[in-house]
């Protein structure tokens, strides 16, 4: 049958309309799918929207990796290379402190103050066989209890089962040397694998308020569930926290939070045996642990310049003598606290180890008055002022993950990047940041992302206000035998290295709390007051 020209044109028009409709439908559906998969962009940075689809989708955009994602990937690849898998068939083939041998190189009857003492460590397993690879987590320390003196030692890993332990002999007298095997290389490998395997060693319980009623719901960085979720998202920095949405209650009704340990482990039964108390922190150098150090008619130590921001870091960074911290590269003066802080605005941001600074200031300056911010619990924000001297000191907790068995308010919780962005800054403004302890139980990418985001916020602050003083307080060491899978100092040490690496390009100062707490030998996440006092004295020297 022949088709007329009019009918032929009509048919083409219908086909064109049909093709356009199909194209539009496909595009519309794909756009909706992309919206579900990708992260929304909001003018307001805090997005507490509901997400019911794809709860486990990562935060990486599908189109391309951002600079932050590439940096996270780069850091993790380096760490994976430094901590390779070390599987083992029996505990007896793992590193043994008892069977390993430590030898002083060039031994003497008497050593001179200022000299370096080197020790060669050959690591062996429980069968007496030489280890062929490194990676053991060691802690070297020298001390003179009678002199209230201590310092860390430097550990060099040759990655073949041998290590060089170097001590700088800072003071005269009888000095005890200690080298602890905190974790074997096999234990380190197990901890690293387990850490990056799961997000649920700690679970969070969120409290939602609906009028006079309260509902509790499980929350976390990642939730493995198909339930409808509340998503608390910082779109710019790609940081998120989730809660299972209670029925008939909006996501914005979240008011309080607490956390608890979950009975879950990613270690095998055999691996767990490596973290029994008898296998953690075992002394290697019991055969010789005391040497004598003399002045040896050496000239008096040259005067060092006063400590100030931007000075070169050393390993070790200093030593304790007469219970006082002495940096290697500079000298600390005794600073009158009230006068030093006159006219200063000090923002303390982070965890409870920097809250200790706030508590020390309150105890030491009797004219500081605490401002009631109508919060309760230890994790409440704190503000203290001295109106006569115009001193303003504030402590603000960091955002999720924030571990606490006591309930704390999240009504005004925010990521530190936002608090830093709000800070105007100038020569009398001091920002002190401390991150680490609350991140230890979670995969390392969570900490790397947070550190990179804080770095960018500090960069923005120093760009608009270069006179602002920014100080990074590193982590304290903590209890040695307390729940290695979640809180081992190995996790903290990796974070300590990450922080130093990420912030090395900025004009910030470091309070090396890691080295200080090793030197004091505190082994306490919240060290005693005299240790906190010496950490704060470094701050005072930086700003006055």
C-alpha positions in Angstrom: 0.0 0.0 0.0 1.4 3.4 -0.9 1.7 6.0 1.8 0.8 9.6 0.9 3.3 12.4 1.5 1.1 13.8 4.3 0.7 10.5 6.0 4.5 9.9 5.6 5.3 13.2 7.3 2.7 12.5 10.1 4.4 9.1 10.7 7.8 10.8 11.0 6.5 13.3 13.4 4.9 10.6 15.6 8.2 8.6 15.6 10.1 11.8 16.6 7.8 12.4 19.5 8.0 8.8 20.6 11.9 8.9 20.5 12.0 12.2 22.4 9.7 10.8 25.1 11.8 7.7 25.5 15.0 9.8 25.7 13.5 12.1 28.3 12.2 9.2 30.4 15.6 7.5 30.5 17.4 10.8 31.3 14.8 11.6 34.1 15.2 8.2 35.7 19.0 8.2 35.5 19.0 11.7 37.0 16.9 10.4 39.9 19.2 7.5 40.3 22.3 9.7 40.3 20.6 11.9 42.9 20.1 8.9 45.1 23.7 7.7 44.6 25.5 11.0 44.7 25.7 13.5 47.5 23.4 16.5 47.4 24.7 20.0 47.6 23.0 22.3 50.1 23.4 26.0 50.9 23.3 24.9 54.5 26.3 22.8 55.5 24.4 20.5 58.0 22.1 18.2 56.1 19.9 16.0 58.4 17.9 14.5 55.6 16.4 11.0 55.5 18.0 8.3 53.3 16.2 5.1 52.7 18.1 3.9 49.6 21.7 2.7 49.3 22.7 3.3 53.0 26.2 1.8 52.4 27.2 3.8 49.4 30.6 5.5 50.0 31.1 9.2 50.0 33.3 9.1 46.9 31.6 10.8 43.9 31.2 8.5 41.0 32.5 10.9 38.4 36.0 11.4 39.7 38.1 11.4 42.8 38.5 14.8 44.6 41.9 16.0 45.8 41.0 14.9 49.3 40.1 11.4 48.1 43.3 11.2 46.1 45.3 12.3 49.2 43.5 9.8 51.4 44.2 7.0 48.9 47.9 8.1 48.7 48.3 8.0 52.5 46.6 4.7 52.9 48.7 3.1 50.2 51.9 4.3 51.9 50.7 2.9 55.3 49.7 -0.4 53.7 53.2 -0.7 52.3 54.7 0.1 55.7 52.5 -2.4 57.5 52.4 -5.5 55.2 50.4 -8.6 56.2 52.3 -10.9 58.5 50.2 -14.1 58.9 51.4 -16.7 61.3 50.6 -20.3 62.1 51.6 -20.4 65.8 52.3 -17.9 68.5 55.8 -19.4 68.8 56.8 -18.0 65.4 56.0 -14.5 66.5 58.5 -12.0 68.0 59.7 -12.8 71.5 61.1 -10.2 73.9 62.7 -12.9 75.9 64.6 -14.6 73.1 65.6 -11.3 71.3 69.1 -9.9 71.9 70.1 -6.3 72.5 73.7 -5.3 72.4 75.2 -1.9 73.3 77.5 -0.7 70.5 80.9 0.5 71.7 80.2 -0.1 75.4 82.0 1.9 78.1 82.3 1.9 81.9 81.2 5.6 82.0 79.3 7.6 79.4 79.4 11.4 78.9 76.5 13.8 79.1 75.5 14.7 75.5 76.8 11.5 74.0 74.6 9.1 71.9 74.3 5.6 73.1 73.4 3.1 70.4 71.9 -0.4 70.9 71.6 -3.1 68.2 68.4 -5.2 68.6 68.1 -8.6 66.9 64.6 -9.8 67.0 63.9 -13.5 67.4 60.8 -15.6 67.7 59.8 -17.9 70.6 61.8 -20.7 69.1 65.0 -18.6 69.0 65.0 -18.1 65.2 66.1 -14.7 63.8 63.2 -12.7 62.4 63.6 -11.9 58.7 61.4 -8.8 58.7 60.7 -5.8 60.9 57.5 -4.0 61.9 57.5 -4.7 65.6 56.0 -1.9 67.7 58.7 -0.9 70.2 59.0 1.8 72.8 62.4 3.0 74.0 62.8 5.1 77.1 65.6 6.2 79.5 64.9 7.5 83.0 66.4 8.4 86.4 63.6 8.3 88.9 65.6 9.9 91.6 66.1 12.9 89.4 62.5 12.9 88.1 64.1 12.6 84.6 63.1 10.8 81.4 63.3 10.8 77.6 62.3 8.7 74.7 64.7 6.8 72.5 64.8 6.8 68.7 64.0 3.4 67.0 65.3 2.8 63.5 63.7 -0.3 61.8 66.0 -1.9 59.1 63.1 -4.1 58.0 65.1 -7.3 58.3 64.6 -8.2 62.0 67.2 -5.8 63.3 66.7 -2.4 64.9 69.0 0.5 66.0 67.9 2.0 69.3 69.5 5.5 69.9 69.5 7.4 73.2 70.8 10.9 73.7 72.3 11.1 77.2 70.8 14.4 78.4 71.7 14.4 82.1 74.3 13.0 84.5 73.8 10.2 87.0 72.5 6.7 87.0 70.3 6.1 84.0 67.9 3.2 83.4 67.4 2.0 79.9 64.1 0.4 78.8 63.1 -1.2 75.5 59.6 -2.6 75.4 58.1 -4.9 72.8 54.6 -3.4 72.8 53.3 -5.6 69.9 55.0 -8.1 67.7 55.1 -7.4 63.9 52.4 -10.1 63.6 50.3 -8.4 66.2 50.7 -5.0 64.4 49.6 -6.6 61.2 46.6 -8.1 62.8 45.6 -4.8 64.4 46.0 -3.0 61.2 43.8 -5.4 59.2 41.2 -5.5 62.0 41.0 -1.8 62.3 40.3 -1.2 58.7 37.7 -4.0 58.5 34.8 -2.6 60.5 33.0 0.4 61.9 31.0 -1.3 64.6 33.4 -1.9 67.6 31.7 1.1 69.1 28.0 1.7 68.7 26.2 5.0 69.3 22.8 5.4 70.8 21.0 8.6 69.8 18.2 10.1 71.8 15.3 11.7 69.8 12.8 14.0 71.6 9.2 14.2 70.4 7.4 16.6 72.7 7.5 14.9 76.1 8.5 11.5 74.8 12.0 10.2 74.1 13.0 7.5 71.7 16.5 5.9 71.4 17.9 4.7 68.1 21.2 3.1 66.9 23.7 5.5 65.2 27.1 5.3 63.6 29.5 6.3 60.9 28.2 3.4 58.8 25.1 1.4 59.5 24.6 -2.0 57.8 20.9 -1.9 57.5 18.1 -1.5 55.0 16.1 0.6 57.5 15.3 4.2 56.8 18.2 6.4 57.9 18.7 9.9 59.1 21.8 11.3 57.5 23.7 14.1 59.2 26.0 15.3 56.5 28.5 18.0 56.0 28.3 18.2 52.2 31.4 20.3 51.6 33.8 18.2 53.6 32.1 14.9 52.8 31.7 13.8 56.4 28.6 11.9 57.5 26.9 10.3 60.5 23.8 8.2 60.5 21.0 7.1 62.8 18.1 4.7 62.2 15.1 7.0 61.9 12.5 6.4 64.7 9.0 6.1 63.4 7.0 9.3 63.1 9.9 11.4 64.4 11.9 13.9 62.2 15.7 13.5 61.9 16.1 17.0 63.4 14.7 15.8 66.7 18.1 14.2 67.6 19.3 15.8 70.9 21.7 13.5 72.8 24.1 10.7 72.3 26.1 8.1 74.2 28.3 5.2 73.1 29.1 1.7 74.2 31.4 -1.1 73.2 29.9 -3.8 71.0 30.9 -7.4 71.5 32.5 -7.7 68.1 36.1 -8.5 67.1 37.9 -8.8 63.7 40.8 -10.7 65.3 41.0 -14.5 65.2 41.3 -16.5 68.4 45.0 -17.0 67.7 45.6 -13.3 67.0 43.8 -12.3 70.3 46.4 -14.3 72.2 49.0 -11.8 71.1 47.2 -9.1 73.1 47.0 -10.9 76.4 48.6 -8.9 79.1 51.7 -11.2 79.3 52.4 -10.5 75.6 52.1 -6.7 75.7 54.8 -4.3 76.7 57.4 -6.9 77.6 60.9 -5.7 78.6 63.7 -6.7 76.2 66.8 -5.2 77.9 66.6 -6.8 81.4 70.2 -8.0 81.2 71.5 -4.4 81.5 69.2 -1.6 82.4 71.4 0.9 84.2 74.4 3.0 83.0 76.4 5.8 84.6 76.6 9.2 82.9 79.2 11.8 83.9 79.9 15.4 82.9 83.3 14.4 81.5 84.7 18.0 81.8 82.6 19.0 78.8 81.9 22.7 78.4 78.6 24.0 79.6 75.8 23.5 77.2 75.4 26.5 74.9 72.4 28.8 75.5 69.5 28.0 73.2 67.0 30.6 71.8 63.6 30.9 73.4 61.0 28.5 72.0 58.7 30.1 69.4 56.3 28.9 66.7 57.8 27.2 63.6 60.9 25.7 65.1 62.4 22.5 63.7 61.2 19.3 65.3 63.8 16.8 66.5 63.6 13.1 67.6 63.4 13.0 70.6 61.8 16.5 70.9 63.0 17.0 74.5 63.5 15.4 77.9 62.2 15.7 81.5 64.5 16.8 84.2 63.4 17.7 87.8 59.9 17.0 86.5 60.2 19.8 84.0 60.1 19.5 80.2 63.2 20.7 78.3 62.9 20.9 74.5 66.1 19.9 72.5 66.0 22.8 70.0 65.0 25.7 72.2 64.6 26.8 75.8 61.4 27.3 77.8 61.0 30.3 80.1 58.9 30.4 83.2 55.9 32.5 82.1 53.4 34.2 84.5 50.2 32.8 83.2 47.7 35.6 84.1 49.8 38.3 82.4 50.6 36.1 79.4 47.0 35.5 78.8 45.9 39.2 79.2 43.9 40.2 76.1 44.0 36.7 74.6 41.2 34.7 73.0 42.0 31.0 73.3 40.0 28.4 71.5 40.7 24.8 72.6 39.1 22.4 70.2 39.0 18.6 70.3 38.9 15.8 72.8 39.1 15.4 76.6 42.9 15.6 76.6 42.7 19.2 75.5 39.8 19.7 77.9 42.4 19.0 80.6 44.0 22.2 79.6 40.7 24.1 80.2 40.4 22.5 83.6 44.0 23.5 84.4 43.4 27.1 83.4 40.3 27.2 85.6 42.2 25.8 88.6 45.3 28.0 88.1 43.6 31.4 87.4 41.3 32.3 90.3 39.9 35.3 88.4 38.5 33.1 85.6 34.7 32.9 85.8 32.9 29.9 84.2 30.0 31.0 82.0 26.9 28.7 82.3 26.1 27.4 78.8 23.2 25.3 80.1 24.7 22.0 79.2 25.4 19.0 81.5 28.0 16.3 81.6 31.7 16.2 81.1 31.5 16.6 77.3 29.6 20.0 77.6 31.2 23.0 75.9 33.0 25.2 78.4 33.6 29.0 78.4 35.6 30.9 81.0 36.3 34.7 81.1 38.4 37.2 83.1 36.7 40.5 82.4 39.4 42.6 84.1 42.3 41.1 82.0 40.1 40.5 79.0 40.9 36.7 78.9 38.5 34.5 76.9 39.1 30.7 77.0 36.7 28.2 75.3 36.8 24.4 75.0 34.7 22.8 72.3 34.3 19.1 71.6 34.9 17.8 68.2 32.2 16.2 66.2 31.4 12.5 65.5 32.9 10.0 66.3 32.7 11.2 69.9 32.9 8.3 72.4 31.3 8.7 75.8 29.4 6.3 78.1 27.7 9.2 79.7 25.0 11.0 77.7 26.1 14.2 76.0 24.2 16.9 74.0 24.5 17.1 70.3 22.2 20.0 69.8 25.0 22.4 68.9 27.6 19.8 67.8 29.6 20.7 64.8 32.8 19.7 62.9 35.8 21.7 63.9 36.3 22.9 60.4 33.1 25.0 60.8 34.3 26.3 64.2 37.6 27.3 62.6 35.9 28.9 59.7 33.9 31.1 62.1 37.0 32.2 63.9 38.0 35.7 62.8 41.5 35.4 64.1 44.3 38.0 64.7 47.5 38.3 66.7 45.8 37.8 70.1 43.8 34.7 68.9 45.1 31.3 69.7 43.6 28.1 68.3 44.7 24.8 69.8 43.5 21.6 68.1 43.7 18.0 69.4 42.4 15.0 67.6 43.0 11.3 67.9 41.8 9.2 70.8 38.2 8.9 69.7 39.2 7.8 66.2 41.3 4.8 67.2 38.5 2.2 67.0 37.5 3.2 63.5 39.1 2.6 60.0 42.0 5.0 59.4 40.4 6.7 56.5 38.0 8.4 58.9 40.9 10.0 60.7 42.8 10.9 57.6 39.7 12.7 56.1 39.1 14.6 59.3 42.8 15.7 59.6 42.8 16.8 55.9 39.6 18.8 56.4 41.0 20.5 59.5 44.2 21.3 57.6 42.2 23.0 54.9 40.2 25.0 57.5 43.5 26.1 59.2 44.9 27.0 55.8 41.8 29.3 55.2 42.2 30.8 58.6 45.9 31.6 58.1 45.2 33.0 54.7 42.6 35.6 56.0 44.4 36.2 59.3 48.1 35.2 59.2 48.8 36.6 62.7 46.6 33.9 64.3 48.6 31.4 66.3 47.5 27.8 65.5 48.9 25.0 67.7 48.4 21.2 67.1 48.6 19.1 70.3 49.3 15.5 69.4 47.9 12.5 71.2 49.0 11.3 74.6 50.0 7.7 75.0 47.5 5.8 77.1 47.0 2.6 79.2 49.1 -0.2 77.7 46.9 -3.2 78.6 43.5 -1.7 77.8 41.6 -3.3 74.8 44.3 -3.3 72.2 41.9 -3.8 69.2 40.1 -0.6 70.0 42.6 1.6 71.7 46.2 0.4 71.3 48.9 3.0 71.2 49.8 1.5 67.8 46.7 3.1 66.4 47.6 6.4 68.1 51.2 6.2 66.7 49.9 5.9 63.2 47.6 8.9 63.7 50.6 10.8 65.3 52.6 10.2 62.1 49.7 11.2 59.9 49.1 14.5 61.8 52.8 15.5 61.5 52.9 14.7 57.8 49.7 16.5 56.9 50.4 19.8 58.8 54.1 20.1 58.0 53.5 22.6 55.2 51.6 25.1 57.4 52.9 27.7 59.8 51.5 25.9 62.8 53.3 24.9 66.1 53.3 21.4 67.5 53.0 20.5 71.2 54.4 17.0 70.9 52.3 15.4 73.7 53.2 11.9 72.3 56.9 12.4 73.0 56.3 14.2 76.3 54.0 11.5 77.7 56.6 8.8 76.7 59.3 10.8 78.5 57.2 11.1 81.6 56.2 7.4 81.4 52.6 8.2 82.2 50.7 5.5 80.2 47.5 7.3 81.0 45.2 8.9 78.4 44.6 11.7 81.0 48.1 12.3 82.4 48.7 13.9 85.9 48.5 17.7 86.4 52.3 18.2 86.4 52.4 16.8 82.8 49.5 19.0 81.7 51.3 22.0 83.3 54.4 21.3 81.2 52.3 21.0 78.0 50.6 24.3 78.7 54.0 26.0 79.5 55.0 25.3 75.9 51.8 27.0 74.8 52.6 30.1 77.0 56.1 30.3 75.5 54.7 30.2 72.0 52.3 33.1 72.6 54.2 35.4 75.0 
